[in-house]
């Protein structure tokens, strides 16, 4: 089920919200509504994976309760190993086998295992909790609380990556607080902004990016086409993923729950380090707290620090997908971060406009590698951007190009969506009608298109 579908907006969400607030006085009842709705939401995609989600949830909870009774450090470590084994089987088995057989130049047949939707997100969520327990956290939760933490449908499939200590304590609060109507109205507006990002921007930009990247597989692009493809995808992935995050945070707020922010205007960054402080912020802090710092972080010499950040980003790239293009994408960002650290430590500075331009060129070039299905296609696009296959021309008088121009302004100027909906906007009855009309228009627009899945669903 997609957030940007008519069924979700018109039927599922109002029905679940209605039941949730109808049973709001009873904590067990309202949480049961959310857990059952979340399982239905997940099973809508493929009911065969619901047992996997629930089996992993039950298995992790058993490890947690076991650790609560017998606090031995190996128990959460065993739980982490179980989660990584499941993730490795479904996501990386064919990738690793293909790499080994390829190096041996031996024939092989892939298993073609179907990747369960959102497995990278809900596995990382469990891992972070188990590691926190091993580090000394003593929060042992009941099964219903743990189920809701893991399965809460707004963040189940593509985040934000929520930590246990950020949300579980909120479950005890009655959502019918004095802030209920403000939470509902602000959450509704943020959800609508997220839908607009996805439907008006990301899906429209896909009409430009997808054909050009498909063309690059077999035919060299001109310079104009290559820059159009890279620019369109750079904005598409931002509006697609930040739109999902806005919808997730807005939905959480409608249920009286505050989820962590995941984006903070990343295309205004003036360094690679600044970019990762703004892009997929919950993943960035996961990589920092559970990989980079345990490896030694910045508590060692410059060479070791550079190795730590590169290793962290290589694993971060691999998390995004079972393809060497993702690994190299992560490695490039790791090298960029390492250079950024050295640059900052030596006190070097560039004028802000130049720093922003260089950062965006680096990010855009890396997005080409992220989007391309293989190194050959990525190389085709990058060399075409450099003018290797002629300058060429494209017609700028089309909806995707107009959307790209408007999107570039939205992404780099003005308030962020969270800043607008949660801080700047003052809930008032006069705003209800235009907000409702806006979402109604988007719902009608969705009905005239085939819904596009979110880019991060593949991870």
Helices and strands as residue ranges (DSSP letters): H 6-7, I 8-12, H 13-22, H 27-43, G 47-49, H 50-69, H 73-87, I 88-92, H 93-103, H 119-134, H 143-151, H 153-156, H 164-167, G 168-172, H 180-196, I 197-202, H 203-218, H 223-254, G 266-268, H 272-278, H 281-287, I 288-292, H 302-320, H 324-345, H 352-371, H 375-385, H 399-412, H 417-418, I 419-424, H 429-447, G 455-458
